[in-house]
Amino acid sequence: MPVLSHTFSELGFYGIAKLGFIKMDWALITALVERWRQETHTFHLPHGEMTITLQDVEVMLGLPVDGEVLVGSTELNWSGLCLQLLGVSPPPNKLDGSRLNMKWLQDTFGVLPDDANEVTVQQYTRAYILELLGGSYFADKSGEKVHLMFLPMLEDFDAAGRYSWGSAVLAWLYRELCRATDPDSCDIAGALILVQLWAWSRFPHISPAIKSIQPIVNAVDDVNANADADADADVEVPADAAQPLPGGPYGTKWRNAKDIKDVSTHVLEQYRSDFSRQRPDQVIWEPYTDDVLSSLPEYCRIGQEVWRSVTPLICFQIVEWHLPNRALRQFGMQQDIPQPANTDVKLHDCDLRGKVH
């Protein structure tokens, strides 16, 4: 659906829209989950602890990581909220507590009317962002619903751009990784594309070849947020745009990754073996060199003052610790013996089940 690209950029979502569709490697995700420790929020690998940090979120996805936290009420009139901000109230069978059926959202807001006024464009923009967030970044395990608790943050577009969407995405991902370590767990959600891109950039011996470098274009790619299709469509760019649109985040380099699904390295057992036998020269601790960072748009590095912050990551009911001090080699620093992690796994019991109406 058409969205004014400059408006989308100001909201903080230009990077993830630009990223587009990248096929998931589920064997790789599984192998990494097996090495995740919920006590430290790190992957335990032969040559030390490594983790996904706020740096990876901002550089790979282009999401803002320095801003207001995502908190708010989870007990609202969700049908009325949809009517207010989307212009339509969903049928009762499309609303499950605070979760909205994604298929209904796609069908209802798939095509922007030719005669749409500013209010209608804003409503369709909110719907598109909800679809994007619910399909890939704040996904639940159903894969069919999006949480409406994010919708109030999109009421005021000026305010929406001031939120730290990136830290919320990382908090959600940490929670999902921690829960997936439970032997009884059989599924996982969250921004798993970030896990995959993180691994591809740091472990070249398991990463796919890149067919070609993505060109920089001055339009946002309209992508399927459910990652069910890989067709893109250019988004309308106003002729009187004051500034040219920036390029995509670092993760876009993998959009043309060669499909090697038939190669043996995509077997879970092989990944397990690769990680167990990993050599020092098979680890790139710092994939984001100065040259790489300087080549990226400003929105991919504007929050670098918080990249190494030891801080709680918050997304509504989720509170997870960001502990880059346990992986200082990822920032070009010498790693000392980490102090005991200040994490409480009991926080993983805090969720929204039975708490939304």
ROBANU-731614 format. One record per residue: residue in three letters; x negated, z, y negated of N, C-alpha, C in turn. Coordinates in steps of 0.2 Angstrom, whole numbers, plus 5000, padded with zeros to 4 digits. Example, Ala and Ser with C-alpha at 12.3 -4.5 7.8 and 13.67 -1.06 7.14 Angstrom:
ALA493450395028493850395022493450395016;SER493650355011493250365005493650395000;
***
This chain:
MET499650005006500050005000499650004994;PRO499849974988499449964982499450034979;VAL498850054977498750114973498250094968;LEU498350114962497850104956497150134958;SER496650094959496050124961495750174957;HIS495750164950495450214946495850284946;THR496450284947496850344948496650374955;PHE496550334960496350364966495650394966;SER495250364962494550394961494550464958;GLU495050464953495050524949495350584953;LEU495750564958496050614962495550644967;GLY494950614968494450634973494450604980;PHE494950554981495050524987494750454988;TYR494450434983494150364983493650354989;GLY493250404991492750394996493050385003;ILE493550435004493850425011494250365012;ALA494550345007494950275007494450225008;LYS493850225005493350175006493050175012;LEU493050225016492650235022493050195027;GLY493650185027494050145032494050165039;PHE494150125044494250145051493550135054;ILE493350185058492750185062492950215069;LYS492850175074493050195081492750265083;MET493150305086492850365088492550365095;ASP492050405096491650405102491750475105;TRP492250485109492550545111492050585116;ALA491650545120491150575124490650615119;LEU490450585114489950615109490250675106;ILE490850675104491150735101491150785106;THR491350775113491350825118490750855119;ALA490150815119489550845120489250885115;LEU489450875109489250915103489650975103;VAL490350975105490751035105490451085110;GLU490151065115489851105120489251145118;ARG488951115112488351145109488551185103;TRP489151195101489351225095489451305097;ARG489251345092489251415093489751445087;GLN490251475089490751495084490451555080;GLU489951595083489651645080489251625074;THR488951565074488451545069488651485065;HIS489251445068489451385065488851335065;THR488551335071487951285071487951255078;PHE487651195079487551165085486851195088;HIS486851215094486251245097485851185101;LEU485351165098484951105101484251125103;PRO483951085107483251105109482751125104;HIS482851095098482351105093482551145087;GLY483151185088483351225083484051215082;GLU484351255077485051255075485151195070;MET485651165071485851115066486651125064;THR486851095059487551105057487751055052;ILE488451045051488751005046488851045040;THR488651025035488651065028489051025023;LEU489151065017489451035012489050965009;GLN488450965010488050905009488350845013;ASP488450855019488650805023489350775021;VAL489750825019490450815017490450765011;GLU490050785006490050745000489650685001;VAL489150685004488750615005489050575009;MET489350595015489650545020490350525018;LEU490750575015491450555014491550545007;GLY491150575002491350564995491850614993;LEU491950664997492450714995492150764990;PRO492550794985492250844980492150914984;VAL491650944983491451004987491451064982;ASP491451054976491351104971491951104966;GLY492451154967493051154963493451214965;GLU494151204963494651254965494751254973;VAL494851314975495051324983495751304984;LEU495851274990496551254992496951314995;VAL497351354991497751404993498451394990;GLY498951424993499551424990500051444995;SER500751444993501251464997501351425003;THR501551455009501751415015502451425017;GLU502851455012503551465013503951435007;LEU504051375008504351335002504951305005;ASN505351275001505951235003505651165004;TRP505351145010504951085011505451025010;SER506051025012506450965011506550955003;GLY506651005000506751004993506150974989;LEU505551004992504850984989504750904990;CYS504950884996504850804997505350774992;LEU505950794991506350764986506050764979;GLN505750814977505550824971504850774970;LEU504450774974503750744973503750674977;LEU504150664982504150594985504750554984;GLY505250584981505850554979506350544984;VAL506250574990506650564996506650625000;SER507150645003507150705007507150685015;PRO506750705019506650675026507250705030;PRO507450665035508050685039507750745043;PRO508250795045508050855048507650845054;ASN507750795058507350785064506650755063;LYS506450745056505850725055505350775052;LEU505650835051505350895048505350955053;ASP504750975055504651025059504251085055;GLY504651135053504451185048504151155042;SER503451155041503151125035502751065037;ARG502951035043502550975045503050915045;LEU502850865042503250805042502950745047;ASN503450715049503350665054502950605051;MET502350585053501950535050502250465051;LYS502550455056502850385057503450375052;TRP503850425050504350425045504050415038;LEU503450445037503150435031502850365030;GLN502550335035502350265035502850215034;ASP503450225038503950185037504350185030;THR504350245028504750255021504350225015;PHE503650235016503250225010502750165011;GLY502950125016502450065018502350015013;VAL502849995009502749945004503049964998;LEU502649964993502849984986503249924983;PRO503849944980504349894977503949854972;ASP504149794971503849754965504049784959;ASP504649814958504849834951504749914951;ALA504249934954504150014954503850034947;ASN504250084945503950114938503450164940;GLU503250204934502650244935502850304940;VAL503450334939503650384944503650364951;THR503850304952503850284959503150274962;VAL502750244958502050234960501750304961;GLN501850354957501550414959501850444965;GLN502450434967502750454973502450424979;TYR502350354979502050324984501250344985;THR500950354979500250374979500250444983;ARG500650494982500650554985500750544993;ALA501250504994501350485002500750455005;TYR500450415002499850385005499250435006;ILE499150475001498650535002498850575007;LEU499450595008499750635013499550605020;GLU499650545020499550505027498850505028;LEU498450495023497650495024497450555026;LEU497650615023497450675024497650705031;GLY498250685033498550715039498350675045;GLY498150605044497950565049497250575052;SER496750605047496050605049495750665047;TYR495950705042495550755039495850825040;PHE496450835039496850895041497250885047;ALA497050845051497450825057497650885061;ASP498250885064498350935069498350905076;LYS498450945081498350915088498850875090;SER499450875087499950825089499850755087;GLY499450745082499250685079499850645077;GLU500450675076501050645073501350675067;LYS501050725065501350765059500750785054;VAL501050785048500550805042500850875039;HIS500450915037500650975034500850965027;LEU501450985025501650975018501351035013;MET501051085016500751135011500251105006;PHE500051045008499551005003499950964998;LEU500550954999500950914994500950944987;PRO501051014986501051044979500451024975;MET499851024979499251004975499250934972;LEU499650894974499750824972500250814967;GLU500550874965501050864959500850844953;ASP500250874951499950854944499250824946;PHE499250754945498650724947498050744943;ASP498050764937497550794934497250854937;ALA497650904939497450964943497250944950;ALA497450894953497250874960496550854960;GLY496250824955495550804955495150864954;ARG495350924953494950984952494851024958;TYR495251004963495151044970494551024974;SER494251074977493751064982494051044989;TRP494250984989494550954995493950955001;GLY493350944999492850935004492751005007;SER492751055004492551125007493151145011;ALA493751125009494351135014494351095020;VAL494151035020494050995026493551025030;LEU493051045028492451075032492751145035;ALA493151185031493451245034493851225040;TRP494251175039494751155044494351125050;LEU493851095049493451065055493051125058;TYR492751165055492451225058492951265063;ARG493551275060494051305064494151265070;GLU494251205070494451165076493851165081;LEU493251155078492651165083492551225086;CYS492751285083492651345086493251355091;ARG493851335090494351335095494251295101;ALA493951235100493751195105493251215110;THR492851265108492351295113492751345118;ASP493351355117493751395122493751355129;PRO493551385134493551345140494251315142;ASP494751355140495451335141495751275136;SER495351265131495551215126495451145129;CYS495951095128495851025130495950975125;ASP495950995119496050955113495750975107;ILE495650935102495350955096495550905090;ALA495650935084495850895078495350905073;GLY495550885067495150895061494750835059;ALA494250835055493850775053493250765058;LEU493450735063493050725069492550665067;ILE492850615063492450565061491750585057;LEU491850645054491250675050490750695056;VAL490950725061490550755067490150695069;GLN490550635070490150575073489650545068;LEU489850535062489350505057488750555056;TRP488850615056488350665056487850655062;ALA488150645068487650645074487350575073;TRP487650525072487350455071486750455066;SER486850485061486350485056485750525057;ARG485850575062485250625063484950615070;PHE485250575074485050565081485050495083;PRO484550455080484550385081484550355088;HIS484250395093484250375099484950365103;ILE485450395099486150395102486650355097;SER486350335092486750295087486850225088;PRO487450195087487450125088487150075083;ALA486950015084486649975080487149955074;ILE486949935069487349915063487349835062;LYS487849805063487949735063487649705056;SER487949735051487749715044487849765039;ILE487549765033487649815028488349805024;GLN488749855023489349845020489249825012;PRO489549765010489449755003489849794999;ILE489549804992489949844987490449804984;VAL491149824985491649784982492049834977;ASN492349804972492649844967493449854969;ALA493549874975494249884976494249934982;VAL494749974982494850024988495149994994;ASP494850005000495149975006495750015008;ASP496349975009496950015011496850025019;VAL496750085021496650095028497150125031;ASN497250115038497750155042497450225043;ALA497850275040497550345041497650375048;ASN498050345052498050365059497450335063;ALA497050295060496550265064496750225070;ASP497350195069497650155075497550075074;ALA497350065068497249995066496649985062;ASP496349925063495649915059495749855054;ALA496349845052496449795047496449825040;ASP496149795035496149825028496449775023;ALA496649805018496949765013496649785006;ASP496549745001496249764995496849794991;VAL496649844987497049884983497049854976;GLU497649854973497649824966497149854961;VAL496849814957496349844952496649814945;PRO496749864941497049844934496549804930;ALA496749744927496349704924495949734918;ASP496249784915495949814909495649884911;ALA495349884917495049944919494449964915;ALA494350024913493850034908493150034911;GLN493150064917492450064921492550024927;PRO491949994929491949964936491950014941;LEU492250004947492350044952491750054956;PRO491550124958490950134962490950104969;GLY490350104972490350094979490550144983;GLY490550134990490750184995490250244996;PRO490450295000489950345002489550325007;TYR489050365009488550345014488850325021;GLY489450355022489750345029489950275030;THR490050235024490250165025489750125028;LYS489150145028488650105032488750095039;TRP489150135042489350135049489950095050;ARG490350065045490950025046490849965051;ASN490249935051490049885055489649895061;ALA489649965063489349985069489449945075;LYS488949915078489149875084489449915090;ASP489949895093490349925098489949925104;ILE489649985107489249985113489650035118;LYS490250025118490650075123490450055130;ASP490250005132490049985139489350005141;VAL488950035136488250055137488350125140;SER487850145145487850205148487850265144;THR487550255138487450315134488150345131;HIS488650305132489350325130489650365136;VAL489350385141489550425146489450495144;LEU489850545145489750615143489150645147;GLU489050625153488450655156487850635153;GLN487850575151487250545148487050575141;TYR487650595137487550625131487250695132;ARG487550725137487250795139486550795141;SER486350745145485650745146485250725140;ASP485450685136485050665130484950725126;PHE485450765125485350825120484950875124;SER484950885130484550935134483850915134;ARG483650845134482950825134482750795127;GLN483050815122482950785116482250805113;ARG481850755111481150765109481150775101;PRO480650805099480650815091480650755087;ASP480450695090480450635086481050595086;GLN481550625090482250595090482750635086;VAL482450675081482850715077482650695069;ILE483150665065483050655058483350715055;TRP482950765052483250825049483550805042;GLU483250755039483450735032483550665031;PRO484150645034484350575033484450555026;TYR484650595022484850585015484150595010;THR483750545011483150545007483350534999;ASP482850544995482950534988483150464986;ASP482850414990483050344989483850334991;VAL484050364996484750364998485150394993;LEU485050454991485450484987485550454980;SER484950424978484950394971485350324971;SER485450294977485750234978486550244979;LEU486750304980487450324981487850334974;PRO488450324974488850344968488750414966;GLU488850424960488850494957489250544961;TYR489850524963490350564966490150594973;CYS489550564976489350584982488750634981;ARG488550654975488050704974488150744969;ILE488750744966488850784960488950854961;GLY489050874967489150944969488450974973;GLN487950944972487350964976487051034974;GLU487351064969487151134967487451184972;VAL487951164976488251214981488151194988;TRP487751134989487551114996487251165000;ARG486851214997486551265001486851335000;SER487451334998487751394996487951435003;VAL487851495004488051535009488751565007;THR489351535009489951555006490551545011;PRO491051585010491651565014491951505012;LEU492151465017492551405015493351425017;ILE493751405012494451425012494851365012;CYS495351365016495951315016496551355019;PHE496951375014497551415015497351475020;GLN497651475026497551535030496851535033;ILE496451475033495851475036495251495032;VAL494851535035494251565031493651555036;GLU493151515035492551505039491951505035;TRP491451535037490851545034490351475034;HIS490151465028489651405028488951435028;LEU488551415033487951455034487351405034;PRO487251365029486651315029485951355029;ASN485951415028485351455029485051455036;ARG485451435040485251435047484951365049;ALA485051315045484751255046484451225040;LEU483951265037483551245031483151185032;ARG482951165038482551105039482951045037;GLN483651045037484050995035484050985027;PHE483751025024483651025016482851025014;GLY482451005019481750995018481351065017;MET481651115020481351185019481151215025;GLN480651265025480451295031480951345034;GLN481051345040481651385043481251455045;ASP481551505042481351575045481851595050;ILE481751655053482151685058482851705054;PRO483351675056483951685053484251755054;GLN484551785049484851845050485451845054;PRO485751895057486351895061486851865056;ALA487251815059487751785056488351835054;ASN488651825048489151865045489851835047;THR489951815053490551785055490951835059;ASP491651825059492051865063492551825066;VAL492451815073492851765077493551785077;LYS493751845075494451865075494851825069;LEU494451805065494751765060495151695063;HIS494851675069495151615072495851635074;ASP496051695074496751715076497251705071;CYS497051695065497451685059497651605059;ASP498351595060498551525059499251525056;LEU499551475056500251465053500851465058;ARG500651475064501151475069501651535068;GLY502351515067502851565066502851595059;LYS502451555054502451585047502651535042;VAL502851475044503151425039503851415041;HIS504251405035504951395035505151335032;
***
